[in-house]
Structure formats: C-alpha cells, structure tokens
C-alpha cells in the first residue's frame, strides 16, 4: 500500500516551478485530478478558457491530499494558481491562512450560482455536488447492494477495493461506516475497528480514482466505494457497472476550487474559476462527469439523473462538518498508517 510522502509534494512543486519558468507566455498552473476527470476538465473548462484568454493552462495531477500538502509545502509562495480538492482540506488550508478569498465581484457567473457552494468568507467554491457511494458489477452482485454493510459480505471477500485515506473516498468511507456503527467525528474507534476487519477482504487501497477501472475490467473486483461520476463515465465506455446509494446515506462530496494565497496569476486564476462555474462549463462538465452542477441555469438530462443522487438518495446524503474533518484529518491519517496500512 502506498502512503503519501512530502517528497511527492516537493517533486510536484519543483515540476510546476520548472514549467512556470520555462517561458514568458501567460500561463496558469492548475492542480487537478487525474484520469477521465482531467480529460473532461480539458474539454469543458481548459480549452474554452485558453481560447478566450490566450493563456496556457499547465496541469499538475494528483489527489486532494497531495494538492493540499503541496500548497502547504510552498509556504505561502505558491506556483499553483488554482487547485481542486475536497472541501475539508480547503477548510484546513484556509484555517492556516494559505488561501486567497475568491473575489465574487470578478465572477460573471456569480448571480447564477448556488450560494451554498461558497466556503466561509468565499475561501473556496464548490464546482459540483457528488458523492462516495457503492459501485458494483450488476451481473455478479445480486441482489444489488443497499447498505454499506454489503461490502462486509463474505461472498465478496477478496473481490472489493477500498480507497486509501489520502483520497476522498477513503476518508469518506471511514466516516460512513463509523457513523453507521454509532461513532462520531470526535470518536472514530468504531470506524477504524470496522475498517481493520474489512481491510483483509480488500485487494488494494487505491490512491487514484481511476485505478479501479482496470480492476473492474479484469474482474479482480466486483464492488467498491467509488464515485457515481467515475462510474457513469465507465458505463458509457461499456463496462458493466451500476451505482447504489446506501440506505444509511452516501457521503456527499463538494469538491472545490481554491486559489492559494500569493498565487502568481490572480486575475487569470479568477477567470479560470469563472470559466468552470459558467453555464456552458457546468453544463458540459455535468453531462460528461455525471455530477450535479452549482450553476442553477444548467438543466440535467435524464441520462445524468439516473446516476447522480436524486430524490431520497439526495435527501439522505451525509455531509460531514468540514471544520471537524479538517481538525481531525492529520490524526486519522496517522492512525490509518499505524492500524490499517501497516
């Protein structure tokens, strides 16, 4: 199992710094997620932004924890202009004074946005609403899962995968099973006990979301806590998958955009954020990513509504307090490394 180290963050910084100094043309460094997420970001957001501004977008790929650690390691002198991450990590960075507030007066999309998308003092803005739910192979997992407890079913021992705590799904699944078994965010004993039990059934702890694609393709796994947006994209490519929203509540995700304090290209960073939040950007991204938009002018197609949380599934979404998650995340990560990833 791989555990994130500061060295990766420093390598990311050096790479970004080298790219930034390579030429004099206007450019924006955007730290984003990999796989199909990166592909759809390029199509829906980066390409239109580059066409409109003439600036070049340089992407740095990683997960939420890696992006947050890199910004922290930059010590207030970032080479990133914009970063994508989980809202709990954005809250943590904001508490440390490492984020610049988003100037909403510079966002032409602002009147059309769900205002709950913004963090305290506009420290970040969500660009979609997603979830950590259960993805499964409907030809093998029968009946369909209805509970997080279905991952503990002995029939699927050695045929599931779990997210590492360095990724959103890993920490969210931990919180979900902890809540299901009576724990609180201040007492995660029940969750860690359950996770240690389940770890023996898992073929891997994935650190990048799209690692699951080949595992499902080969039949190495038949079920995993994963994201409906990634699942929908793979269904479109012909993979036999389906999404289940556990009755205890899937964990709601508000992935966000942040601008690090001291970002070298603040004006362009704001224009990039605006492009992501625009009706066109949101509409394109929602259709490709199976995610609910935060721009209220966007209408979802019936195809998307079959994958994203709607109705009771949406009402049951569990949104952990980002301040509480931020305050405990380092502690949980250390405990994971001692008790689960050893």
N, C-alpha and C positions, 0 to 999 in steps of 0.2 A: 504493500500500500504506500502511496506517495503522500508525503506531507509537505506542505508549502514551506519554503525557507526564504529568509530575507534575501538570500543570494539571487533568487529569481527576480525579486523586485528590483534589485540593483542592476541586474542584467537588462531588465526592461527599460530602466532609466537611461542606462548607457546607450542602448539601441535607439531610443527616442531622441536622445541628445545628439547622437551622430547623424540621424536623419535630419533633425532640425537645422543643424549647422551645414548640411550638405549643399544648400543652395539658398539663394536670396529671394526666390519667389514666395509670395504669400502662401502660407500653409497652416493647417490646423491639425494638431495631433489629437486623435480621438481614441481613448481606450475603450474597447468594446468587447463583446463576447464573440466566441468563435462559431464555426460550423455554419448551418443554414441561417443562423441569426446574423452573422456577418455578411453573408451573401444578400439577404433581404435588406439589410441596412444600406449596403452599397446601392442596390437598385432603387429603393424607395426614398432614401434620405441623402446619401452622399452624392450620387450622380446629379440630382436636381440642384443640390447646394453648390456643387462645383460649377455647374452650368450658369447658375445665377450670379455667382460671386467672382468666378475666375480663379478662386483659390483652390489649392490642392489639399485633400484630406489624407493624412497619414494615419493608418490604424495600428493600434497595438492590441493584440488579442490576449485575453485572459479571463479569469472569473472575478467575481465580486471581491473576494478576499485579497486576491493578487493586486487588483487595481487600488484598493484602499491602502494596502501595505506599501505599494509603490509611491502613492501620494504622500503618505506619512514619511517614508524614507527620503523624499525630496526636500523635506524640511522647510516648506514654505517657498521654495524656488522651483516650481513645477515645470516640467517640459510638456506635460499634458495640458490641453486647453479644455477638453471635455472628457468626462468619464461616465461610463454606465456601471451601475452597481445596485445592490439591494438597498432598500431604504434604511434598514437598521445600521448598515455600515456607513451610509451617508450621514445618519444621525450622529454616529460616533465621531466621524471626521469633523462635523460641524461643532460638536462639543469641544473639540480640540483646537478650534479656530482655524481650520485648514481649508474652509470653503468660502467662496465669494457668494454673496446673495445674488440671486438671479433678478436682474432689473426688468420687471414685468412691463415697464413703460416702453421697452425696446422690443417687446414681443407683439407682432401684429396679430398673432393668433389668440392673444390673451382673452378677449371678450368671449370666445367660443369654448374656452376650456372649463372643465370641471375644477372648481377652485380647491376642492379637497385633494387635488393632485399635488399641491404645493406643500413643502415642509415648513416648519417654523421659520418665520422671517424670510420666506422664499429661499431657504438654503438649498433646496433641491426641488425637482419637479418629476413626478411620475409620467411616463410616456405610454403606459399601458397598464391594464389590470389582468394578471394571470393567476396561476395557482400551482402548487405542488399537489398533484392528485395521484391516481394509480393508473399506469399504462399497462396493458396486458394483451396477450395473444388470444383473441376470442375463439380460435379453433382448438385451443388446448385448455385454457382456464374456463371451466364450465362447472357450475354456474358462474356468471360474471361476479367479480368481487363487489362487495357492498360496504366493506369495513376495512380499516387499517389492519384489523386482526387477521384478515385473509392472507396477508403476507407471512404470517406465522404458521400457516397450514403446512403440515409435514409433507403433503403431496408435492409441494413446490420447493422442498429443501434442495439446495444446490442449483436452483433454477431461477433465482432472483438476483437482483443487483441493488445496491444502496448507494446513495450519494455520500461522498466524503464531506466532512464538516467545513472544508474550505469552499464548498459550493452552496448555493441557496437551498437546493433540495435536501442536502444532508442535514443542515441545521433545522430546516423546517420540519422534516420528518421526525427528528428528535423531539421537537416541541410538540408535534401532533400526538405521538404515542405517549409522551409524558402527560399531556393533558388528558388523554383517553384513560390513562391509568391513575388519574387522581392527583397528579403533580401540579406544580405551579412554576412560573418562571423563576421564582426565588428558591425553588426546591426541585431539582431535576433528577433526583435519585431514581424515581420510578422509570423515567425515560431511559436513563443510562442502563439500568438493570434490564429493561426490555431489549435495548439495542445490543447489549452484550450477548443476550440469548439469541437474537436474530442474526448476529454477525456470522455465526457458524453456518447459516443457511445461504449466505450471500457469496456469489462467485467473485465479486470485486466491490470496492468502494470507488465509484467513478469520480474523477475530478473535473472533467469537462463533459458537458451535457451530451454531446454527440458521440461519446464513447459507447453509448448504449445501442446505437444504430446497428453496428456490426454484430453485437451480442444477440440482438433480436433477430437479425438476418440469418445468423448461423443456427439459431435455435438454442444457443447456450443459456438464454434466459427466456422466461415467459411472462414475467411480471416485475415491475419496479415502480417505486415512487419517481415520477418524472413530470414533465410539463405538458399540458394539453397542446400548447403551440408547437412544440417539437414533435409531438405525436401526430398532429394534423398534417404537418409537413411530410412526414414519412408515410402516412396513409396515402397522400397524393402521389407518392412515388411507388405505390403498390405493395407496401408492407402490411401484413395482416396485424393490425393493432386496433385497440379501442381504448376509450378513456372511461374511468369510473370515478365518481366523486363520493368518497366515503361518507357514510351517514353521520359520522362524528364531526365531519367538516373537513374539506380540503383546506390547505393553508393558503390564504390569499397572498399574492405577490404584487407589490407595487415597485417594479424595477424603475430606477430613477436616473436622471441625468444630473450631474454636478459639474460645477466649474471650480477648479481648485483656486484658492486664494493666490494671487500673483500670476495667474495664467498669462502667458506672454502675448496672446492674441485675443483679448477680452471681447472686442467688438465682433470679431468673426465667430468667436465661441457662442455669443448670444444669437447671432444669425443662424448658426448651425442648430442650436436648440429650437429656435423658431421654425426652422425647416422641418424638424422632427415632429413638432406639435401642430403643424399646419393641417388643414383639412385633407389636402392631397397626400401629404406624407403619412398621416394617420390612416387614411383610407387604404392606401397601398399596403402599408405595413400590417394592418389588421387582417386584410384578406390573405396575405402571404404567411403571417405568423399565427393566425388563429388566436388573436388577443383582442380584448375589449379596449377600444380607444378612449382617451381622455378628452378628445375634441368632440364636443356634443353635436357637431354638424354631420358627423360620419354615421351612415346607416349600415348596419351589418347585414350581410347576405345570409340566406337560410343555411347555406353550407357552413358558414362560420358558427352560426348559432348551435349547430349540432355538436360542436367541440367545446366551445367556451362555456363557462359556468353561467347558467341562466336559471330562473325560477327558484326552486328550493335549493338547488346546488349553490346558487349565488348567495341566497339568504343565509346558508349555513357556513359560508366561508369564514375561516378563523384568521383574523388579522392580529397577530401578537403585537403588543406595545413596542414600537421601535426603540424607545428610550430604554426600556427594560432589557430588550435583547442586546442593545449596544453596551449596556453596563455589565452584562454577563458573558459576552461572546468570547473574550480572551480566556476567562476561567473555563468555559465549556470546551474551548479548543484544547487547552492543556489537559483537561480531564479526558477528552476523547483520545488524545495521543497516549495517555497512560493506560486507559482502561479498554479501549476498543481497537486502536490501530497498532497495538504492540505486537 
